[in-house]
Amino acid sequence: MCWLSTALGLSLKAKSLFTQRRALLLFLLLPMAVHATPAQINVKNIELVAVEDKFHLNMDLDFQFNTALEDALNKGVPLTFLYEFQLSQPRKYWFDEEVVTHTQRVTISYHALSRQYLINRQQHQQSFANFAQAKEALSKIKDWMVFDKSVLKKGEQYQAALRVRLDQARLPKALQAEAASSEDWAMYSERMRWVPSLNL
């Protein structure tokens, strides 16, 4: 009976240890699960509009921040997004010819003293009472002049492309190394390509 009691005791200890380890593993994985939701930028609508002798870009985006980015923003880390537009001329047997590349940076930040969210765009600042309003402003680009009609050749076909991403190079230096190796800080859209109707 003694050996049976000893074996039973060891079995119970092993089971208890296994339960503790499983609980610890779940505890460690839980934060990873919380942060596992990817940050995304989706292009909902985009158009090139002729305004006199120039073309302007209008777009409507959907910014889906993850918990890590939203927490960083609320702790005072400004987040800068890079909007990249490119116009190219397709070539059949060679690389496409780049005609125009135009970029714009937009920064969202949180001001703790005033409890307001700020959007800085081309030296113009807007303030918002909550994150939802600031995100809505971040999502809309209107009348962005991207190229002049003079760069176009009559009778030629062109391809436009757009990509929006978090500019990790504009993060505080202390965060840049972490951001480069963490998926939590990888927020970008797919590169959208389309053939615009330029009516030359």
Residue, then its C-alpha position, 0 to 999 in steps of 0.5 A: m500500500c505504501w508504494l501505491s500511496t507514493a505513486l498516487g502522490l507523485s501522480l497528483k503532484a505531476k497533474s498539479l504541476f501540469t495544470q500550473r504550467r498550462a495556466l502559466l502558458l495561457f497567461l503568457l499567451l493571452p497578451m499575445a492574443v490581445h495584440a494579435t489583431p493586425a493593424q490595417i489600412n483599407v482603401k474604400n474609394i479613390e478618384l483622380v479629378a481634373v481641376e483646370d490644368k492639374f489633377h487632384l486625388n480624393m480618397d476615403l480610407d479605413f484605418q483599423f488600429n490595433t491595441a498596441l498602436e492605440d495605446a502608444l498614441n494615447k500615451g503620447v507617441p505621435l503616429t505619422f502616416l505616409y501617403e504615396f502616389q505614383l503615376s507610371q507609363p506601362r512598357k511592354y518589354w521593360f520596366d514601367e516608366e515612372v512619370v510622377t511620384h508624390t508623397q504626403r505625411v499626416t500625423i495623428s497625436y494626443h495632447a494630454l493636457s487638453r485631452q484632444y487628438l490632433i491631426n497635422r497635415q501640410q502645416h495645417q492642424q486640426s483638433f478633435a474631441n475623441f479618437a473616432q473623430a480624429k480617425e475619420a479626418l485621417s481617413k479622408i484626403k481631399d483635393w491633393m494635387v498630385f500632378d500637372k497635365s503637362v507631364l502627360k502625353k496625348g494618346e498614351q495610357y497611364q497607370a496610377a498606384l497608391r499606398v499608405r503606411l505608418d512611417q516608422a522612421r518618424l517614430p521616437k528613436a527609442l521605439q524604432a528598433e522595436a517597431a522594425s521587429s514587431e508586427d504590432w507596428a506594421m500598419y499599411s495598405e496594399r498597393m492599389r493600382w488602377v488605370p485612371s480616366l485622364n481624358l486627354 
